[in-house]
Amino acid sequence: MIVRSLDEIVGTERDVQAPTWCSRRFVLAKEGVGFSLHETILYAGTETRMWYANHIEAVYCIEGHGELTNDETGEKHELRPGVMYLLDGHEHHTLRAHTDVKTVCVFNPPCTGREVHDENGVYPLLTEEDA
């Protein structure tokens, strides 16, 4: 059994910072359970373009308000507490955070903890063997 608190993660290598978001990575590939689990905060007033070409991601909003746009179709969705979205088709998407938006995210395959978005908004497919 693994029990981990946010206090144990903040300020460590599991606390990944980027210009428009921070991601606290509770469960990573090295735990060997087949998925990773992150708390991600998108900062108010920011816009983040993403494309998970190598991962499936489920996102559940627990705090804040924003807008999710499917960049392939132009379809827009309100993001607010209680809303979940699943990127099951590797969709290019943009998240606009009207307030700080706190989400819980699950990735498959699991992230290693070293991923950051590249110039296309993509997380590279890293494995523990790449360390």
HUNOR-V547907 format. One record per residue. N is the residue number from 1. RES is the residue in three letters. PHI is phi as a letter, one per 40 degrees, with the letter a starting at -180 (none if undefined). D_CENTER is the distance of its C-alpha to the mean C-alpha in whole Angstrom. Layout:
((N,RES,PHI,D_CENTER) (N,RES,PHI,D_CENTER))
//
This chain:
((1,MET,none,24) (2,ILE,b,21) (3,VAL,b,21) (4,ARG,a,18) (5,SER,b,18) (6,LEU,d,16) (7,ASP,d,19) (8,GLU,c,19) (9,ILE,c,16) (10,VAL,d,16) (11,GLY,g,18) (12,THR,b,17) (13,GLU,c,16) (14,ARG,c,13) (15,ASP,b,12) (16,VAL,c,11) (17,GLN,b,12) (18,ALA,b,12) (19,PRO,d,14) (20,THR,b,12) (21,TRP,a,9) (22,CYS,b,9) (23,SER,b,7) (24,ARG,b,9) (25,ARG,b,9) (26,PHE,c,12) (27,VAL,b,13) (28,LEU,b,13) (29,ALA,d,15) (30,LYS,c,18) (31,GLU,c,18) (32,GLY,g,19) (33,VAL,b,18) (34,GLY,g,16) (35,PHE,a,12) (36,SER,b,10) (37,LEU,b,9) (38,HIS,b,7) (39,GLU,b,7) (40,THR,b,6) (41,ILE,b,9) (42,LEU,c,9) (43,TYR,c,13) (44,ALA,d,16) (45,GLY,g,17) (46,THR,b,15) (47,GLU,b,14) (48,THR,b,11) (49,ARG,c,12) (50,MET,b,9) (51,TRP,a,11) (52,TYR,c,10) (53,ALA,c,13) (54,ASN,b,13) (55,HIS,b,11) (56,ILE,c,10) (57,GLU,b,7) (58,ALA,b,8) (59,VAL,b,7) (60,TYR,b,10) (61,CYS,c,11) (62,ILE,b,13) (63,GLU,a,14) (64,GLY,g,15) (65,HIS,b,16) (66,GLY,a,15) (67,GLU,b,15) (68,LEU,b,13) (69,THR,b,15) (70,ASN,c,16) (71,ASP,c,17) (72,GLU,c,19) (73,THR,b,21) (74,GLY,g,21) (75,GLU,c,20) (76,LYS,b,18) (77,HIS,b,17) (78,GLU,c,17) (79,LEU,b,14) (80,ARG,a,16) (81,PRO,d,16) (82,GLY,g,16) (83,VAL,c,15) (84,MET,b,12) (85,TYR,b,11) (86,LEU,b,11) (87,LEU,c,11) (88,ASP,c,14) (89,GLY,b,16) (90,HIS,f,13) (91,GLU,c,14) (92,HIS,c,14) (93,HIS,a,12) (94,THR,b,12) (95,LEU,b,11) (96,ARG,b,14) (97,ALA,c,14) (98,HIS,c,17) (99,THR,b,17) (100,ASP,d,14) (101,VAL,b,11) (102,LYS,b,10) (103,THR,b,8) (104,VAL,b,8) (105,CYS,b,5) (106,VAL,b,8) (107,PHE,b,8) (108,ASN,b,11) (109,PRO,c,13) (110,PRO,c,11) (111,CYS,c,10) (112,THR,c,13) (113,GLY,h,11) (114,ARG,c,13) (115,GLU,c,10) (116,VAL,b,10) (117,HIS,c,10) (118,ASP,c,14) (119,GLU,c,16) (120,ASN,c,15) (121,GLY,g,11) (122,VAL,c,11) (123,TYR,c,10) (124,PRO,c,13) (125,LEU,c,14) (126,LEU,b,15) (127,THR,b,17) (128,GLU,c,19) (129,GLU,c,22) (130,ASP,c,21) (131,ALA,c,21))
//
